[in-house]
Amino acid sequence: MKTKIIFSLFLLLFIPVLFISCEQVKNLATVTVTYDVPRIPFTYTPANTKTGEEILCTEQVNLNIDSLLNVYLPGGELDVTTFSKFTITIDEPDTANFNWLQSARAVVSQDAGFTTTEEVGRVDSIAPDAKTIVLTMNNDNIRPLLGTQGFYFRVYGTLNGPVPYEWLQMYIDAQLKLNIQPL
């Protein structure tokens, strides 16, 4: 009698497992991690351009994917990766603001030549007195563009007139959302 009860309990627990696919199990075991990219300072020295789009900065982000995997899910693999935050802030001069900038966008590439890029976010309307702009993220998967050591990004800005500063010290704060799946 005891054997029948144990067998029945086993069947009741095992039958639902039959209806869960391997993909569903993999999705249930996926770990989502937010990673704060270290602050990226840069100096922008305006060209003589008065209007149009120009490059504000180009930077490399080092990202040790193996270390992240070992911390959060050893033996896992990095899946969908998106930007969840991207802001640009003027640090110096103290009186500077973005009154010279009409719009901005950020793109990511796996190589310094930017042969293949993915736009990750943009801002189309900037308050003239703003010292910080927040890009609206596209939530596009940048995983295919992540190299073994990280990725490169470039920020483009569309000027609405001459830049009234000889130089601007700025920084970027960004955050990635990483989905890590078991193998």
C-alpha positions as CSV (number, residue, x, y, z in Angstrom):
1,M,0.0,0.0,0.0
2,K,2.8,2.4,0.9
3,T,4.5,1.6,-2.4
4,K,1.4,2.5,-4.3
5,I,1.2,5.9,-2.5
6,I,4.8,6.7,-3.2
7,F,4.4,5.6,-6.9
8,S,1.3,7.8,-7.2
9,L,3.0,10.8,-5.7
10,F,6.0,10.2,-8.0
11,L,3.7,10.1,-11.1
12,L,1.9,13.3,-10.0
13,L,5.2,15.1,-9.7
14,F,6.8,13.7,-12.8
15,I,3.9,14.1,-15.3
16,P,4.0,17.9,-15.3
17,V,7.7,17.7,-16.1
18,L,6.9,15.9,-19.3
19,F,4.9,18.8,-20.5
20,I,7.7,21.3,-19.9
21,S,10.0,21.6,-22.9
22,C,13.8,22.0,-22.6
23,E,13.4,25.5,-23.9
24,Q,11.0,26.4,-21.1
25,V,13.3,24.9,-18.5
26,K,16.2,26.9,-20.0
27,N,14.0,30.1,-19.9
28,L,13.1,29.4,-16.2
29,A,16.8,29.1,-15.4
30,T,17.8,32.3,-17.2
31,V,19.5,34.9,-15.0
32,T,19.0,38.6,-15.8
33,V,21.8,40.9,-14.6
34,T,22.1,44.6,-14.8
35,Y,25.7,45.7,-15.3
36,D,26.8,49.3,-14.7
37,V,29.4,50.3,-17.2
38,P,32.1,52.2,-15.5
39,R,31.7,56.0,-16.0
40,I,33.3,57.1,-19.3
41,P,34.8,60.6,-19.3
42,F,35.6,62.3,-22.6
43,T,36.5,65.7,-23.9
44,Y,34.7,67.1,-26.8
45,T,36.5,69.7,-28.9
46,P,34.1,71.2,-31.4
47,A,35.1,71.4,-35.0
48,N,34.2,74.5,-37.0
49,T,31.0,72.9,-38.0
50,K,27.9,75.0,-37.3
51,T,25.2,72.5,-38.2
52,G,24.8,68.9,-39.1
53,E,25.8,65.6,-37.4
54,E,29.3,65.1,-36.0
55,I,31.0,62.6,-33.8
56,L,31.0,63.7,-30.1
57,C,33.1,60.7,-28.9
58,T,34.3,57.2,-29.7
59,E,35.2,54.9,-26.9
60,Q,35.9,51.3,-26.1
61,V,34.2,49.5,-23.3
62,N,36.1,46.5,-21.8
63,L,33.7,43.8,-20.7
64,N,35.0,40.5,-19.4
65,I,32.2,38.2,-20.3
66,D,33.8,35.1,-18.8
67,S,34.1,36.8,-15.4
68,L,30.4,37.9,-15.5
69,L,29.4,34.4,-16.4
70,N,31.4,32.9,-13.6
71,V,29.9,35.3,-11.0
72,Y,26.3,34.9,-12.0
73,L,25.9,31.5,-13.7
74,P,29.0,29.4,-14.0
75,G,28.8,27.3,-17.1
76,G,26.2,29.6,-18.7
77,E,26.2,31.6,-21.9
78,L,25.4,35.2,-22.6
79,D,22.2,35.6,-24.5
80,V,20.2,38.8,-25.2
81,T,22.1,41.9,-24.1
82,T,20.6,45.4,-24.3
83,F,21.3,48.9,-23.0
84,S,18.9,49.8,-20.3
85,K,20.4,53.3,-19.7
86,F,22.6,55.8,-21.5
87,T,23.1,59.4,-20.3
88,I,25.5,62.1,-21.3
89,T,26.4,64.8,-18.8
90,I,28.4,68.0,-19.2
91,D,30.9,68.3,-16.3
92,E,32.9,71.3,-17.3
93,P,32.8,74.2,-17.9
94,D,30.4,74.7,-15.0
95,T,28.2,77.1,-16.9
96,A,27.9,74.9,-20.0
97,N,24.7,73.3,-21.2
98,F,23.3,71.6,-24.3
99,N,21.8,74.6,-26.0
100,W,24.0,73.9,-29.0
101,L,22.7,70.3,-29.5
102,Q,19.6,69.4,-31.4
103,S,19.7,65.6,-31.1
104,A,22.1,62.8,-30.3
105,R,22.3,59.1,-30.9
106,A,24.6,56.2,-29.8
107,V,25.8,53.3,-31.9
108,V,27.7,50.1,-30.9
109,S,30.2,48.1,-32.9
110,Q,32.5,45.1,-32.2
111,D,35.4,46.8,-34.0
112,A,37.1,50.2,-33.9
113,G,36.4,50.7,-37.6
114,F,32.6,50.6,-37.0
115,T,32.1,48.4,-40.0
116,T,28.9,47.0,-38.5
117,T,26.9,49.1,-36.1
118,E,23.6,49.0,-34.2
119,E,21.9,52.1,-32.9
120,V,21.2,51.6,-29.2
121,G,19.4,54.8,-28.4
122,R,18.7,58.4,-29.3
123,V,17.3,61.7,-28.0
124,D,15.5,63.9,-30.5
125,S,14.4,66.8,-28.2
126,I,16.9,68.4,-25.9
127,A,16.0,71.2,-23.5
128,P,18.5,74.1,-24.1
129,D,19.4,74.5,-20.4
130,A,20.0,70.7,-19.9
131,K,23.3,69.6,-18.5
132,T,22.3,65.9,-18.8
133,I,20.6,64.2,-21.7
134,V,19.0,60.8,-21.4
135,L,18.8,58.7,-24.6
136,T,15.7,56.6,-25.2
137,M,16.9,53.0,-25.6
138,N,15.9,50.9,-28.6
139,N,16.2,47.6,-26.6
140,D,17.9,46.0,-29.5
141,N,20.1,42.9,-28.9
142,I,23.8,43.9,-29.1
143,R,25.0,40.4,-28.2
144,P,26.2,39.7,-31.8
145,L,28.4,42.9,-31.5
146,L,30.1,42.0,-28.3
147,G,33.7,40.9,-28.9
148,T,35.7,38.8,-26.5
149,Q,36.9,41.9,-24.7
150,G,33.9,44.1,-25.0
151,F,32.6,46.6,-27.6
152,Y,33.1,50.1,-29.1
153,F,30.5,52.8,-29.1
154,R,30.2,56.2,-30.8
155,V,28.0,59.1,-29.9
156,Y,26.8,61.4,-32.7
157,G,25.3,64.8,-32.2
158,T,23.3,67.0,-34.5
159,L,24.3,70.6,-33.9
160,N,21.7,73.4,-34.1
161,G,24.3,76.1,-34.4
162,P,27.9,76.8,-33.5
163,V,29.2,75.3,-30.2
164,P,29.9,78.3,-27.9
165,Y,32.7,76.5,-26.1
166,E,36.3,75.7,-27.0
167,W,36.0,72.3,-25.2
168,L,33.6,70.4,-23.1
169,Q,34.4,67.8,-20.5
170,M,31.6,65.3,-20.4
171,Y,30.9,61.8,-19.2
172,I,28.6,58.9,-20.1
173,D,26.8,56.7,-17.6
174,A,25.4,53.5,-19.1
175,Q,23.9,50.3,-17.9
176,L,23.5,46.9,-19.7
177,K,20.9,44.3,-19.2
178,L,22.4,40.8,-19.6
179,N,20.5,37.6,-20.0
180,I,22.6,34.6,-19.0
181,Q,21.3,31.1,-19.8
182,P,22.5,27.7,-18.7
183,L,24.2,25.6,-21.4
